[in-house]
Structure formats: C-alpha cells, structure tokens
C-alpha cells in the first residue's frame, strides 16, 4: 500500500503479526499526524512499540475532569506523574465514520514496574479473565445496548440546559416498523459502520419508549466483547453528532421514560473440549444446567449486591431499578423470565445466562468483571442457586433486592471482603472513593425538582 489512508479504510482487523505491515504503510505518509498531535514519523519510530504517556490524573477524575481528593495513587502530593498507554495491536480497526482514521486501544502501564495499572478498567477485567482461565474456562460474553435518540444535537441540548429534551420518536416503538424507518438513515449507519469497525451488529430494533432503540452486538471473548461495547458507545455518539442528533446511554433520562439497559449474556467455554460448559449434556437441545452453570448462577445471586457498584456506578443508574420497569429489582433467576435479574435462555451450545442488572451507562469492563468475579466465587465455593422463580419477579417478597440507591451500593461495596479479595485492596479503595465523589457531587446539587417543590411552598 502506498496510501496509508486508503489502507486504513480498507482494513477491519489487523492481527498482532500484521502490525508491521501497518507501520510500513504509515511510513509512506511523512506528513501524517495522528491523534494527540503525534506526528507520523515519531509514532512509527517510538510510540508504536513503546506507547505514549498520559497523566495519572486521567484515572482519578470525575466526569467534569476535576481532580478530587481521596485517590491514593494520584494526588497533588504525588505530583501527578505519567502512566504509559501501551497499544494492544490486536484491537486495531479502521473507523469508517472518520476518514483515514484507525483506532487502537491501549493498556495502562506503570512504566516503573512494567506492570498493568491495577485499577484501570481494562486491567480489572483482564484479571478476572485470567482467574477463569486458571479454572479451565474461557468466558464468552455479549451485550445488548439500549439508547435514546434525541431531536436535539448535543450542543442544542446543552443550550437548553438539558431541560425539556424531546425523544426523536412520538410513541412507543418497541418492534414498531414505522418509527424505526423514520431514523433508519442513522440506524443504518450504526449497523454498517460499526460492523465495518469490528463491532459486529446482529440487529437493531425499536425499544419500549419513544425514540428508544436497541443494538445487539455479536458475542466474543470477554475482553473483545467489552472493547466492542466501549467502541460502540463512543462511535454511536460520534455518528449521531455528525447527523445533528444526540444519542444518550443514560440509564434514566427522565422519570417517565423507560430506562435504558445494557444486558450482558455470559457462557463459559471449556478450554479442553472447546464446548459450552453450561449445558449438562452434549444434546443440542439440552436446557438442563451443568454443575458449573448452577454454581456460576449461585455466585451471581449471592454477591451481586456487593458488586453492584461496578454494574451501576452513578446516582442515576439506581433510578432505573423500579417496579414494572423492565429492569429487575430482585436477585432471582428464571427461564426466559424478564422480570428476574438473571434470565436463563437458549439450549445446548447456546445455553447462557442473561444478566439484566446493568444499565446502558455501565462501564463494560467493570460490569463484565463484576459478572465474572461473582461467577468465579460461585464455582470455587460450589454455591447452589435458589429454586427457579416463576411468575412476576416484581411481586416477590422473600428475595434479596438490588440496592435502592448509590448510597446503599457504597455501603455494600465498602463492607465487602469478597470485593477486596476478588479485585484487590487497591482497586476496592479506588472505586470506593470514585463512588463517594459521585455521591457527594449529587448531594450538594440543587435540582429542578427541589425548586418546583419548595420554591413557593417551602
């Protein structure tokens, strides 16, 4: 290839052993300038193999990029040094919606030790994958991501101070063909361009409110699947911005709107046989659970409250857990039962668990790690799940409940010795501080609801 831009547009994946071909192609473009003002020549000679540096504060800020206190590894006393962003060349893909642009994901490395930064989300997930591999399993995972398309652009939404925003549709479009057609120009781009970027989309469909839609991403290994989910959320926003629209993955944008979910499907592949470890027999119609699947499910039910901080990390995320809302409120399991937190679906090679707890706003690396760590706990402890719940899970009275608020999730995380053991004491402390920072930011805010309720009558 003599034209690096054409080369990048043409590829979908570049294997690790193909990275040299990419570098050779890039060398023909002496004036190529990459993201973060990294000149092409410097990138080839230095950054491609070694990585680039970034300030440690990026793993210890809030959403406004403030630098709050409480992070042991990053504060003013530490001088806010650098970590290394080391490219994972197996993640390289072209981005069709940005001309002549490719993306490669990086791992955060402590350059002094050469080790992964433990509280970086990708590092956290990798650790849980390695734990499962040691038990003889490869986790296969997939996501269903729901989102709202708004009539406003991001700039227009900000100009309205995010008040009185309008969904792009006028009525519930769940499986509704006409409503989906009205925005097909956008949805087509999401399906085709994200698939071309190595995020294979199975299908899209209208969801349970006006302007709400869902995308299903094909399953893969846990790390690859989390990479896909993260890239989809970012890419969808960029494409929407190009179309003059805003897409939001916020769990509950308005009280009366249906919440947006980020369901996770999970099965385990036996590393020796290559077969799904969840069915009890090799019968392709088998729906009976193996010991491994029962124990994994038992772990999910036993510790999901303690790990909820990784699945729902914001104040708003807990507004989604409401009765009759399509989001679960009780930690129960059932076969093809959408009122339960854990829905067992499929048979034989496709037998799997759908975890319905995460919202669309969840960090995929953290939520995937929470699912795997809970399942590992179940397998190691041979935890049997309770009996299958039948009927309306919202009416259950004797089952553990999803935490009502971020406050309760913080308490459950703080007191969890299992979370410390599964993720490490440094990770536990880091994300405890993250949650407290988020909760404190909400606690001091004065909301529209308060003004409407108290301004005249208070």
Secondary structure, 3 states (H helix, E strand, C coil): CCCHHHHHHHCCCCCHHHHHHHHHHHCCCCCCEEHHHEEHHHHHHHHHHHCEEEEHHHHCCCCCCCCCCCCCCCCHHHCCCEEEEEECHHHCEECCCCCCCEECCEEEEECCCCEECCCCHHHHHHHHHHHHHHCCEEEEEEEEEEEEEECCCHHHHHHCCCCCCCECCCCCCCCCHHHHHHCHHHHHHHHHHHHHCCCCEEEEEECCCCCEEEEEECCEEHHHHHHHHHHHHHHHHHHHHHCCCEEECCCCCCCCCCCCEEEEEEEEEECCCCCECCECCCCCCCCCECHHHHHHHHHHHHHCCCCHHHHCCCCHHHHCCCCCCCCCCECCEEECCCCCCEEEECCHHHCEEEECCCECCCCHHHHHHHHHHHHHHHHHHCCCCCCCCCCCHHHCCCCCECCCCHHHHHHHHHCCHHHHHHHCHHHHHHHHHHHHHHHHHHHCCCCHHHHHHHCCCC
